[in-house]
Amino acid sequence: METTIFYIIIGILVFDYALERLLDGLNASRMGQAIPKELEGLYDQQKYEKQQLYQQTNTRFTLISSTFSLLVVLVFLLVEGFAHLHSFAVGASGNPIVQALVFFGVLMFAQDILGIPFELYKTFVIEERFGFNKITGKLFVADKVKGWLLLIVLGGGALFMITWFYYRTTDMFWIYAWLMVGGITLFLTMFYSNLIVPLFNKQTELADGELKTAIEDFAATVDFSVKDIFVLDGSKRSSKANAYFSGLGGKKRIVLFDTLINDLTTDEVVAVLAHEIGHYKKKHTLQGMVISIAQMGVLFYLLSLFLGQAVFSQALGVDAAVFHVGLVAFGILYSPVSLLTGLLMNAWSRKNEYQADDFATNNFSGKALGDALKKLSLNHLSNLTPHPAYVFFYYSHPSLHQRLVAMNLSANGSGPNEYSGNK
């Protein structure tokens, strides 16, 4: 039985890789196609050729890096690497909780080290070549060290507690683990921008002036309380722009990248924020958190049924049921389910994006939002003709063309449509 499970694990890994390469190939096949009329003139010929080259370069890079990753994992499985790593952890400590920490600590650190050359090439060669990279070598190293420390504190702490729950309660551990991880999720949703972001970026309150006044005036028209509007120094890492909304209730915070403010007009920035406020008004953030926590509950329950079965650890070369080895096997075997839930969540997210666009169009300006999206797409060298299958599998946002069409329908009062979410 364990041999069958081993080959199923191999099959899942190869299938995931093949599916990703198929989707990349389909997406690449759309390159050079006629640009939709709503997007005509967005790129001049020189800029469009640059965008096409950027897409080709990233596709080739993904092929190389993903092929390398698959080969490393397959070789590790074939030489029973997880069993050898378990033996190392056992040699390091007789405590099963410490063994789990050592096992995953070595595994994740080794994985990150192997990925650093690809990360360096992506950042300092590809992104640099196309004018996006602003990060220095010193900042890259600092970010990496901070990321490791954060993983040790938060990830290691969560793993310690989950493992402790398992060895203390066994069958009931999933309830305690679910409550703990749910609590962490809620906490990070509330305080991510206050506690985590400052470790990597400087946030300053938006200064008084035209933009702040425009934001406050719009917020008042939609009965949205604005207290915390911050500017994040995203330009020290990349020229790409963004904005996001964090927190719930009295802890909500609007964060604008400095690149966004530099790239867009005042009306366009307000339109982007109107979109984000639309998410809040329609309770998308709260709904997403509830769905995420519910999924965690199902995941931990299935894990509780799985971990006690020795056959899954045996499939990875360990004779008896071991928590951390079984967790690896579960993670791989669960990936087809994760793929399906991911597709559903992406479809739900795209619907939410249409609704937030509709809110911004009806309450502020669809033209300003459309112009902002066009500028962001242009500045990011975004693909204007993605393959529908690629969008279906990977996009949490609709394509630029889909969003502009939907906003035009909403602005022209065409009534209910599949994008706006109106009834």
N, C-alpha and C positions, 0 to 999 in steps of 0.2 A: 504493500500500500504506500509506504513512504517513497518508493521509487516512482510510482505514478504521480504522487504529489510533487516530487522533484521536477518531473518533466512538465507538469502543468505550470509550475513556477517559471521554468525556462520558456514555455510557450507564451505565457502572459507577457514576459519581458520582451520577447521577440515581436509579438503582436503589437504591443504598444509602440515599439520602435518603427515597425512597418507602417502602422497607421499614421504616425507623425510624418514619416517621409512621404507617404502618399499624399497627405494634405498639403505638405510643402510643395510637392510636384504640381498638384492641381493649382495651387496659388501662383506658382511661377508661370504656369501655362497661360495665365491671364495677362501677363506683362505685355505691353505694347498694344493692348486692345484700345479701341476708341474710348475716350473719356466721356462719361455721361454729360449731357448738355448743361445740367445744373452746375457742373464743375469745370466747364470750358473756360480757359483763360486763367485758371488758378496757377498753373505752372507755365512759365515760358519754356521754350524748347531746351535751353541750357539747364534750367532747374529740373525739368522733367527727366532729362537724361541722367542727371545726378541722382534723382530719386530712384530711378530704375537700377542704377548701379549700386545704390545703397541697399536696395532690396535683394539684389543678386548676391552681394557680398555677405549679407546677413544669412541668407539661405545656405550658402556654401559653408559659412562658419558653423551654423547649427548642424549641418550634416556631419562635419568633421568632429565637433565636440560631442554630439549625441552618439556617434558611432564609437568613439573612444570610450565613453561612459558605459555603453552596452557591453563592449568587449571586456572592460575591467570587471564588471559585475559577473559576466558569464564565466570568466576565468576564476574569479573568486569562489563562485559556486562549485565549479568543477574540481577545484583543489580542496574543497571543504573548508574554505577560509573562515566561515562563521564558526565552525566547530573548533578550529585552531584558536580563534579569537576568544571563544568561550573558555578554552583550556587556560589561556593566558590570564583571563579574568579570575578564574578559580585559583590560579597560582598566586594572584595578587592579594586575595582575601578569601576567607572562609565564609564571610557574610554575604548572603545572596543579594542584598540590596546594594552593597558596595560592588559586587560583581556586575550587576546591571549598569551601574554608573561607569565603571571602567570599560565595559563592553561597548556601550554607546559613545562614551567619550572618545575612545580610540577610533571607533568606526567613523564618527562624524568629523573628527579632526583630520583623519587620513583622507576622507572624501573632500574636505575643503582644501587641503594642501594640493591634491591632485587637480583641483579645479582652478587654482590660482593662475597657472600659465594661460588658461583660456580667458579668465577674467581680465588679466593684464592685457592680452591681445585685443579683446573686445573693447576695453576702455581706452588704451593708449595707442592703438593702431587704427581700428575701425572707426570708433567714435571721434578720435582725433583727426583722422583723415577727412571726415565729413563735417568737421567744424563744430561738433557737439561737446567734446570733452573739455572740461575746465579744471578737473581735479589734478592735484599734484601728487608726486610719488609719496611725499611725506603724509599728505592727507589720506591717501589710499591705505598706507600702513596703519595710520591711527584709526581709521574706520574699521579695518580688519581686526585689530586688537580689541577695540571696543565691542565689536560684534561677538568676538569669542567670549569676552567677559560677560556680556549680556546673556549669551547662550548658556554659559556655565551657571550663572545665578538663577535665571528664570527657567531655562530648559532643564538644567540639572536639578533645581529645586522641585519642579513639577514631576520629573521622573522619579526622584527620591520618594515623594509622597505617594505617587501611583503605585510604585513597587511596594512601599510599606503597607499600603491598603491591601494589596494583593496577598502578601504573605501573612497579614493579620486576619483578614476576613475571607479570603479566597472567593467563594461564590458571590458574596455581596460587595466585593470590591468595586464593581462597576458603578454602583450608586454613589459611593464616596468619591470615586475618581471623577464622575460626571459632575457632582456638585462642586468639587474643587476647580475643575477646568472651566465650568460655567461661570464660577465666581471670578476667575482670572480674566475670562473673556469680557465680562461686564466691567471689571475694574479697568482693563486696558482701553475699552471703548470710552470710558469716562475720562481717563487721565493720560492716554497715550501722548497727546500733544503737550501735556504739561510735564510729563516725567521722562518719556523715551526720546522724543524729538530733540530736546535740548542737549542730549548727549552727542548729537551729530550735527545739529544746525543751530544757528542763532535766530531767535524769533523776537521781533520788536513790534510794538504796537504801531498800527498804521497812523501816521502823522495827520494832524488836522489839515484839511485842504479840500480841493474839489472832489477827489475820489471818495474820501471818507464821508463828505456831506451827501454825495450822490447815493452811496450805499445806505446811509442812515435814512435818507428820504424815501428810497424804495422800500426798505424794510418796514417803515412806518405804514406804507400803503397796503402791505399784506399782513400787518399785525404780527411782525416778527421782531422779537426783542434782540437787539444787537448790542452787546457789551464788549465782547472780545474779538477784535479784528487784528490779526497779526500778519506781518510780512516775514517770510522765511528766506534766508540767503541761499536759495537753490543755485544761484549762478556760480557758486564756488565749486560746484561739481559738474554742472551741465548747463548748456544753453537752452535746454528744453524747459517748457513752462508748464505749470500745473496750479491747481487750487484744490482745497479739500475742506470738508466740514467734519468736525469731530465732536464727540461728547453727546450727552443727552440732557434735557431739562436745563437746569441752571448752569451746567458745566459745558454747554455747547460753545464751540469756538470756530471761527472762520479763519483759515490760513491761506494767504496768497503768496505764491512764489514771486520773488522780485522780478524774475524773468517775465512773468505774466503781466505785471504792471508795466514793464518796459515795452513789451511787444504789442499790447492792446490799448485802444482808446478807453476813456472813462466809461462810456456807454457799453463798450464790449466787456469790460471787466464786470460791470454791474450785471450784465446779461448772464455771464458765467455764474456769478453768485446767485442770481435769480434761479438758475437751474439747480444749484446746490440747495437753496432754500426750498425749492419744489420737492426735493427728496425728503427734506425734514417735514414739510407740511403733509406729505402723503405717507409719512411714517415708514419710509423705506428702510432707514437705518435700524429702527426698532424691529421691524419685521425680519430684516436680515439677521439680526442678533438672535431673535427667538428661533428662527429656522436653524441657524448654526448650532445653537445649544441643543435643540431637539435632535439634530443629526448626531451630535456627540453622544447623546444618551443611547441612541441605537447602536452606534459604533462601539461604545464601551460594553453594552450588553452582549453583542455578538462576540466581542473579544473575551468576555468572561466564559462563554461557552467553548471557546476555541483553545484557550491557553492550557487547560488541563489535559488536552489530548497529546500524548507523547509522540504520535505519528508525525505531527507537524515539525517538531524539533528534530525528529529522526530524519526527516526529509532533507534537513540541512546538516546532517552528519553527527548529531548529538543523540546519545542513547536514550536519555530520559527527557520528560517534559521540563523545559527550563523557560522561565518567564521571558527573558530578553531574547532568546533565540526564537521562541514561539511568536513573539511580537514582530520580529522581522518577517517570518513566514506569513503571518496574518496580513501585514502591510502590503505584501506583494499580491497575495491571493484576493485581497479586498479591492485591488485597483480597478477591476472591471466594474464593480459596483460604484466606486468613486468616480469613474468615467461617466457613468449614467447620471449620477446625482450632479456631477459637474455640468453636464449638458442642460439639465433642468434648471440649475441655478443660473447658468449663463442666459438661458431663455427668459427667466424671470427678471434678471438684471437688465436685459435689453428692453423688456417691457417697461421697467421702471425708468430707464433713460428716456424713452419716448414720453412718458408721463411728465418727467421733470422738464423736458424740452417744451412740452405743451404748456406747462405752468409758466415758464419764462416767456413764451410767446404771447400768451393771453394776458399776463400781468405786467410785462415790461416791453420787450421788443424782440420779435422773431428775427428781424433783419440784423439787429446788433449781435444776437447769439449766433446766427448763421455766419456773419462776417468774422466773429471771434473763432468759431470752429474752423473756418477756412484758413485763417492766419495760423492757428495752431497746427493744423494739418500740413500747411506749407512749411512752417518752421521745423517741423519734426520729420519732414520728408516722408509723410505717410503714404501708404499705398491707396490709390484712388479706385482701383478695380480689383479688390480682393475676390477670390472665388467664394461663391455662396456656401460651399461645404466648409471652407476654412473659417468663415464668419460663424457658421453654426457651431463648430467645435470649440473655437478659441475666443471669440469676441464676447466680452462682457458688455460692450457698448455696440450699438448698431454702427454700420459703416457711415462715413460722412455723407455719402449720397442718400442713403436711407433716411438719415436724420433731416437733411435739407428738404427732401420730398415731403416728409411728414409735417415739418414746420410750415411749409407752404400751404398744405392742405388745411392745417389748423388756422393759419393767418387769414386764409381766404374764406373761412367759415363754411367749409365743405361738409360739415357735420361729422358724425362718428366715423372713425377709420381705425384700421388695425394698429396704428402707431400711437395715437394720442391717448388711448385709454379712456376716452370719454364715452359716456353711455347716454 
